[in-house]
């Protein structure tokens, strides 16, 4: 195999797949990226057997072939090369030569025979949507994914594709985030739990303008963009009944300035206990008081003027959960819905855009 590549395009392609490669692998070849010619392109593939990705980079192909090379080392080399064309040539015994400008490298590769297949047969049907929409839906939910490995079904994001709507849901048992979007096409019904690592890589790969296609089969999630395909093995297990968690109605509703609320939460939470960052929200007529205290550090309190005329209510939340629910929102106004000290609160946009986050209260 011998190819001539643009260094910048090659580096961008490597960066789209290299994070899938795990530092420690049971199989040596899984630490490598597969390079294979295809017409006037070269395909870069990486997999950890759970998540896989393939990206296509334009190339001038002098001779066809394929090889696998250490993903980490290849990315390190290409990152340091000057912005010029580079030549890659595979010699005897899987040796790979790279030349760019006045520098040359010789790398030890591995034959591609044992490299696992990355891209499956094309699904029977695709759902097409804007990359910006998918990126926003994931940013509105992925923060709530659980990192508790004993609750495996919560270690990913649930995709629910219905005939006229798509939902993306995540929960760690303490908070639940859901984003909904109406579809202009008939799709589904189908659902699947996409693992946390795949969600992170999808967010990294998504651009701003292009359309993406996604599909869910019996055991795989597939995302496709121009010159890029990603697959992920779905998490087996039962996702909680998220609809039962979402309160159907709250007697208390409060409209707030999102920037003001974020700033107050940050200031007050500086004095909260480090383990779970509890902050009390006390609502009384025309006032919202935020307070936090620590037996070792002291206490903090801040009041905001609000449009509220109901009875006094005090609810405590993990301030980090509250801030993470507010962070991906773009509107200046936010709605906080509540009932009492023992009931979950709901944070959502004042303009109902399909996003809401349910946060369980704390006892302090």
C-alpha positions as CSV (number, residue, x, y, z in Angstrom):
1,X,0.0,0.0,0.0
2,X,1.3,3.5,-0.9
3,X,-0.8,6.7,-0.5
4,X,-0.3,10.4,-0.5
5,X,-2.4,12.4,2.0
6,X,-3.0,15.9,3.2
7,X,-1.6,16.1,6.7
8,X,-4.5,18.3,8.1
9,X,-7.2,16.0,6.7
10,X,-5.4,12.9,7.9
11,X,-5.0,14.3,11.4
12,X,-8.7,15.3,11.6
13,X,-9.7,11.8,10.6
14,X,-7.4,10.2,13.2
15,X,-8.8,12.5,15.9
16,X,-12.3,11.3,15.1
17,X,-11.5,7.7,15.7
18,X,-8.5,7.5,18.1
19,X,-10.4,8.1,21.3
20,X,-12.3,4.9,20.8
21,X,-9.1,2.9,21.3
22,X,-8.6,2.0,24.9
23,X,-5.1,2.4,26.5
24,X,-5.1,-1.2,27.8
25,X,-6.3,-3.9,25.5
26,X,-6.6,-7.7,25.9
27,X,-5.9,-8.0,22.1
28,X,-2.8,-6.1,20.8
29,X,-4.5,-5.3,17.5
30,X,-7.3,-3.4,19.2
31,X,-4.7,-0.7,20.2
32,X,-4.3,-0.1,16.4
33,X,-6.1,1.9,13.8
34,X,-6.9,0.1,10.6
35,X,-5.9,1.9,7.4
36,X,-7.3,0.6,4.1
37,X,-7.6,2.1,0.6
38,X,-11.0,2.4,-1.0
39,X,-10.9,4.0,-4.5
40,X,-9.4,7.5,-4.1
41,X,-9.8,7.5,-0.3
42,X,-8.3,5.8,2.7
43,X,-10.5,4.5,5.4
44,X,-9.5,4.8,9.1
45,X,-11.2,2.4,11.5
46,X,-11.0,1.8,15.3
47,X,-12.9,-0.3,17.7
48,X,-12.9,-1.6,21.3
49,X,-15.5,-4.3,20.4
50,X,-18.2,-2.2,22.0
51,X,-17.9,1.0,20.1
52,X,-16.5,1.3,16.5
53,X,-15.9,4.2,14.1
54,X,-14.8,4.6,10.5
55,X,-13.9,7.8,8.8
56,X,-12.9,8.3,5.1
57,X,-10.1,10.7,4.1
58,X,-9.3,11.7,0.5
59,X,-6.0,10.3,-0.8
60,X,-3.9,9.8,-3.8
61,X,-3.6,6.0,-4.0
62,X,-0.4,4.8,-5.7
63,X,-1.0,1.2,-4.7
64,X,-3.9,-0.5,-2.8
65,X,-3.7,-2.3,0.5
66,X,-4.3,-2.2,4.2
67,X,-2.4,-2.2,7.5
68,X,-2.9,-1.5,11.2
69,X,-0.7,0.9,13.2
70,X,-0.7,2.0,16.8
71,X,-3.5,4.6,17.0
72,X,-1.8,6.6,19.8
73,X,1.6,6.7,18.2
74,X,0.3,7.5,14.7
75,X,-1.7,10.4,16.0
76,X,1.3,11.7,17.9
77,X,3.4,11.6,14.8
78,X,0.9,13.2,12.5
79,X,0.1,16.0,15.0
80,X,3.8,17.0,15.0
81,X,4.2,17.0,11.2
82,X,4.2,20.2,9.2
83,X,1.1,21.2,7.3
84,X,2.0,19.5,4.0
85,X,1.4,16.4,2.0
86,X,2.7,13.1,3.6
87,X,3.5,9.8,2.0
88,X,2.7,6.5,3.7
89,X,4.1,3.2,2.3
90,X,3.8,-0.3,3.6
91,X,6.9,-2.4,3.1
92,X,7.9,-6.0,4.0
93,X,7.0,-7.5,7.3
94,X,4.2,-4.9,7.9
95,X,6.8,-2.1,8.2
96,X,5.2,1.3,7.6
97,X,7.2,4.3,6.3
98,X,6.0,7.9,6.7
99,X,7.6,10.8,5.0
100,X,6.6,14.5,5.2
101,X,8.9,17.4,4.4
102,X,12.3,16.5,5.6
103,X,11.3,14.0,8.3
104,X,10.7,10.3,8.0
105,X,9.4,7.6,10.3
106,X,9.4,3.8,10.2
107,X,6.7,2.1,12.3
108,X,6.0,-1.5,13.1
109,X,2.5,-2.4,12.0
110,X,0.3,-5.5,12.2
111,X,-1.4,-7.3,9.4
112,X,-5.1,-6.5,9.3
113,X,-6.3,-10.1,9.1
114,X,-7.5,-10.2,12.8
115,X,-8.9,-6.7,12.9
116,X,-12.6,-6.9,13.9
117,X,-15.3,-5.7,11.5
118,X,-16.4,-2.2,12.5
119,X,-19.3,-1.3,10.2
120,X,-22.3,-3.7,10.0
121,X,-24.6,-4.3,7.1
122,X,-26.7,-1.2,6.4
123,X,-29.9,-1.0,8.6
124,X,-33.2,-1.4,6.8
125,X,-34.3,2.1,7.7
126,X,-32.7,5.4,8.8
127,X,-33.9,8.4,10.8
128,X,-32.5,11.7,9.3
129,X,-32.1,14.8,11.4
130,X,-29.9,17.9,11.8
131,X,-26.6,17.3,13.6
132,X,-27.3,20.5,15.7
133,X,-30.6,19.0,17.0
134,X,-28.9,15.7,18.0
135,X,-26.0,17.5,19.6
136,X,-28.3,19.7,21.7
137,X,-30.5,16.7,22.8
138,X,-27.4,14.9,24.0
139,X,-26.0,17.9,25.8
140,X,-29.3,18.3,27.5
141,X,-29.2,14.8,28.9
142,X,-25.8,13.1,28.9
143,X,-24.7,14.9,32.1
144,X,-27.3,12.7,34.0
145,X,-25.8,9.4,32.9
146,X,-24.8,7.1,35.8
147,X,-21.2,6.2,36.5
148,X,-22.2,3.4,38.9
149,X,-21.1,0.2,37.1
150,X,-23.4,-1.9,39.3
151,X,-26.4,-0.2,37.6
152,X,-25.4,-1.1,34.1
153,X,-28.6,-0.1,32.4
154,X,-28.1,3.5,33.6
155,X,-24.6,3.7,32.1
156,X,-26.0,5.1,28.8
157,X,-28.6,7.3,27.2
158,X,-31.9,5.9,26.2
159,X,-33.0,6.7,22.6
160,X,-36.7,6.3,22.0
161,X,-37.8,6.8,18.4
162,X,-41.6,7.0,18.0
163,X,-43.6,7.6,14.8
164,X,-43.6,11.4,15.2
165,X,-41.2,12.1,18.0
166,X,-37.7,11.2,19.3
167,X,-36.8,11.2,23.0
168,X,-33.4,11.0,24.6
169,X,-33.3,10.2,28.3
170,X,-30.7,9.7,31.0
171,X,-30.8,9.1,34.7
172,X,-28.5,8.2,37.6
173,X,-31.3,7.6,40.1
174,X,-30.9,11.1,41.6
175,X,-31.9,13.1,38.6
176,X,-33.5,12.4,35.2
177,X,-33.0,14.5,32.1
178,X,-35.2,14.2,29.0
179,X,-35.2,16.0,25.7
180,X,-38.0,15.5,23.1
181,X,-38.1,16.6,19.5
182,X,-40.9,16.3,17.0
183,X,-40.1,14.5,13.7
184,X,-41.2,15.6,10.3
185,X,-41.1,12.0,9.2
186,X,-42.6,8.7,10.2
187,X,-40.2,6.5,12.1
188,X,-40.0,3.8,14.8
189,X,-41.2,2.7,17.1
190,X,-37.8,1.5,18.4
191,X,-35.6,2.1,21.4
192,X,-32.2,1.3,22.8
193,X,-29.6,2.3,25.5
194,X,-26.5,3.7,23.9
195,X,-23.4,3.4,26.1
196,X,-21.8,6.5,27.7
197,X,-18.6,6.2,25.7
198,X,-20.4,6.1,22.4
199,X,-22.5,9.2,23.4
200,X,-19.3,11.1,24.2
201,X,-17.8,10.2,20.8
202,X,-21.0,11.1,19.0
203,X,-20.9,14.6,20.6
204,X,-17.3,15.0,19.7
205,X,-17.9,14.0,16.0
206,X,-21.0,16.1,15.4
207,X,-20.6,19.2,13.4
208,X,-23.0,22.2,13.1
209,X,-24.5,22.1,9.7
210,X,-24.7,18.6,8.2
211,X,-27.5,16.1,8.5
212,X,-27.0,12.8,10.3
213,X,-28.7,9.5,10.0
214,X,-29.2,7.1,12.8
215,X,-30.7,3.6,13.2
216,X,-31.3,1.2,16.0
217,X,-31.3,-2.5,15.3
218,X,-31.7,-5.5,17.6
219,X,-28.4,-4.9,19.3
220,X,-26.7,-1.9,17.7
221,X,-26.9,1.8,17.4
222,X,-25.6,3.2,14.1
223,X,-24.8,6.8,13.3
224,X,-23.9,7.9,9.8
225,X,-22.6,11.2,8.5
226,X,-20.8,12.1,5.2
227,X,-17.5,10.2,5.3
228,X,-18.1,8.9,8.9
229,X,-19.9,5.9,10.5
230,X,-20.1,5.0,14.2
231,X,-21.5,1.9,15.7
232,X,-22.2,1.0,19.3
233,X,-23.4,-2.2,21.0
234,X,-26.6,-1.4,22.9
235,X,-26.6,-1.9,26.6
236,X,-28.7,-4.9,27.6
237,X,-31.0,-4.4,30.5
238,X,-34.2,-2.6,31.5
239,X,-34.2,1.2,31.6
240,X,-36.4,2.6,34.4
241,X,-39.9,3.7,33.6
242,X,-38.9,7.3,33.1
243,X,-42.5,8.5,32.4
244,X,-43.5,7.5,35.9
245,X,-40.7,9.6,37.4
246,X,-41.8,12.8,35.7
247,X,-44.3,14.7,37.9
248,X,-47.6,15.1,36.1
249,X,-48.2,18.5,37.7
250,X,-46.9,20.9,40.3
251,X,-48.8,23.3,42.5
252,X,-45.8,25.7,42.6
253,X,-44.2,27.3,39.5
254,X,-41.6,30.0,39.5
255,X,-40.0,31.8,36.6
256,X,-36.4,32.9,37.1
257,X,-33.5,34.5,35.4
258,X,-31.2,31.6,34.5
259,X,-28.0,33.6,34.6
260,X,-29.0,35.1,38.0
261,X,-29.9,31.6,39.4
262,X,-26.7,30.1,38.2
263,X,-24.5,32.8,39.7
264,X,-26.3,32.6,43.1
265,X,-26.0,28.8,43.2
266,X,-22.3,29.0,42.4
267,X,-21.7,31.6,45.1
268,X,-23.6,29.9,47.8
269,X,-22.4,26.4,47.1
270,X,-18.9,27.4,47.8
271,X,-19.8,26.9,51.5
272,X,-21.7,23.7,51.0
273,X,-20.5,20.3,52.3
274,X,-18.1,18.9,49.7
275,X,-19.6,15.3,49.5
276,X,-22.9,16.2,48.0
277,X,-23.0,20.0,47.8
278,X,-26.5,20.6,49.4
279,X,-28.1,24.0,49.0
280,X,-31.4,25.0,50.5
281,X,-34.0,26.9,48.4
282,X,-36.5,28.8,50.6
283,X,-39.4,30.4,48.8
284,X,-41.4,33.1,50.5
285,X,-43.5,35.9,49.1
286,X,-41.4,37.9,46.6
287,X,-38.2,36.2,47.7
288,X,-36.0,33.1,47.0
289,X,-33.3,32.6,49.5
290,X,-30.4,30.2,48.8
291,X,-28.3,29.0,51.7
292,X,-25.6,26.5,52.4
293,X,-23.6,25.7,55.5
294,X,-20.7,23.5,56.7
295,X,-19.8,22.7,60.3
296,X,-16.1,23.1,59.3
297,X,-16.3,26.1,56.9
298,X,-19.2,28.3,57.9
299,X,-22.3,29.4,55.9
300,X,-23.5,31.5,53.0
301,X,-26.8,33.0,52.1
302,X,-28.2,35.0,49.1
303,X,-31.7,36.3,48.3
304,X,-33.2,36.9,44.9
305,X,-36.3,39.0,44.2
306,X,-38.9,36.8,42.5
307,X,-42.5,36.9,41.5
308,X,-44.0,34.5,44.0
309,X,-47.0,34.9,46.3
310,X,-47.5,31.4,47.6
311,X,-46.8,29.8,51.0
312,X,-43.3,29.4,52.3
313,X,-41.5,26.3,51.0
314,X,-38.0,25.0,51.7
315,X,-36.4,22.4,49.5
316,X,-32.8,21.2,49.4
317,X,-31.0,20.0,46.3
318,X,-27.5,18.9,45.3
319,X,-26.3,22.1,43.8
320,X,-24.1,20.4,41.3
321,X,-27.2,18.6,39.9
322,X,-29.1,21.9,39.7
323,X,-26.2,23.6,37.9
324,X,-25.7,20.8,35.4
325,X,-29.4,20.9,34.6
326,X,-29.2,24.7,33.9
327,X,-25.9,24.7,32.0
328,X,-27.1,23.3,28.6
329,X,-30.1,25.6,28.4
330,X,-29.9,28.7,26.1
331,X,-32.9,30.7,27.2
332,X,-32.5,33.5,29.8
333,X,-35.7,32.5,31.6
334,X,-36.1,29.1,33.3
335,X,-39.1,27.5,35.1
336,X,-38.7,25.8,38.4
337,X,-41.7,23.6,39.4
338,X,-42.0,22.3,42.9
339,X,-44.5,20.8,45.4
340,X,-42.9,20.4,48.9
341,X,-39.7,19.5,50.7
342,X,-40.0,15.7,49.9
343,X,-41.1,15.9,46.3
344,X,-38.8,16.2,43.3
345,X,-38.3,19.5,41.6
346,X,-38.4,20.1,37.8
347,X,-36.2,22.5,35.9
348,X,-37.1,23.4,32.3
349,X,-37.0,26.2,29.8
350,X,-39.7,28.9,30.1
351,X,-40.3,28.2,26.4
352,X,-41.3,24.6,26.3
353,X,-38.6,23.2,24.0
354,X,-39.1,19.6,25.1
355,X,-36.3,19.6,27.7
356,X,-36.8,19.1,31.4
357,X,-34.7,17.8,34.3
358,X,-36.2,16.1,37.4
359,X,-34.1,16.4,40.5
360,X,-34.7,14.5,43.7
361,X,-34.7,16.6,46.9
362,X,-32.2,16.1,49.8
363,X,-32.9,15.7,53.5
364,X,-30.6,18.1,55.4
